[in-house]
């Protein structure tokens, strides 16, 4: 995975992922370090953008595993969480630390550990 991040995620891989999770690229504009316009003009993304795409895909994979359905995970992602100071988990995803915080919350849900 590290090598894939270093060599870059392709535009096709990103678009395939977006289609798979039934989302829109626009949903991720505030999370990705490149604008949608810049991403459309590239066939292979730089390391920073590729790493953020990996973080997104990892988080969605975990969420789909823990929640009963993709819809339930997406609903949780966009609903204010008491454990996160009544903020939406999605609002934390503009930084690597935010991904860790959200991943920790998903893991707590997985193991029924609530704060």
N, C-alpha and C positions, 0 to 999 in steps of 0.2 A: 504494500500500500504506500509506503514511503517513497518508493521509486516512482509510482504512478503520480504522486503529488509533485515530485521533482520534475518529471517529464511533462506534466500538465494534463489536465482533464480536457477532453475534446468537446467542442460545441455539441456534437451529436450525442455524446454520453450525457451531457447536462440536459439537453432537450428530452432524451429518452427517460431520464430520471424524473423530470418535471411531469412528463406525460404519465409515468407510472404512478406517481403520488397524486395525480389528478389535481395539479396546482397550475398556477400561472407564473411565469417568470417575474411578473410585476410584484407578486407577493414577496419576493426575496430581494427587491431593490435596496432596502435599508439594511439588509444583512450582508450582502456581498460587497467586497471592497472595490468592485468595478461596476460602472453603470450598465444598465441594460443595453444601451446604445454601443458602448465599447465592447461588450460581450458579443453582440451581434456581428461586430466587425472582425472578430478573431475566430480562428478555427481551433486553436489550442490556447488554453488559459494559463496565465502565469502561476507561479508557485503559491502565492498568497490566495488567489481566487480558488485554485484547485484545492488548497487545504480547507478553505471554508466550505466548498462543495462537499468534501469528504465529511466534515463535521455535520453538515446538514443530513447527508445520507446515513451516517452512523446513527444520528439521533432519531431519524424516522424509522430506521430498522429496529432500534430498541423500542420505540414507541409502539410500532406495529406488533412487536412480540409481547409487550406487557399488556396493552389494552385489548379488549375483545374484538375490536374492529378498527380499521383505518379511520373511519368517521369519528369513533369515540376518541381516538388519539388527537385528531385535528381539533375536535371540540375542546378537549382539555387544553390544548396548546393555545387556544384563543380565548379562554375563559380566565378571568382573574382568579388567582390562587391565594388563599389565605397564607399558606406557607411561604409565599414569595412577596409578602407585603401587599397583597391584593393587586398585584400586577399580573399581566398575562405572561405565561412562560415564553411565548414568542417574542415579547419585547426584550428579553435578555439575550437574544441570539445575534446581537451585533458585535459580540466579542467572544474570544475563546473562553474566557472566564465565565461568561454567561452560559455558554454551552455546558460547561462543567456543572454549574448550578442547576440547570434544567435536567441534565442527565442524572444528577444526584436525586432530584425529586422523583424522576421516573423510577429509579432504583428503589427509593423508599416506598413508592406505590407498589412496586413488584413484590416487595417483601413485607408489605403491610406495616411499615414503620412510619408513623405519622408524628410530626412535631407539633 
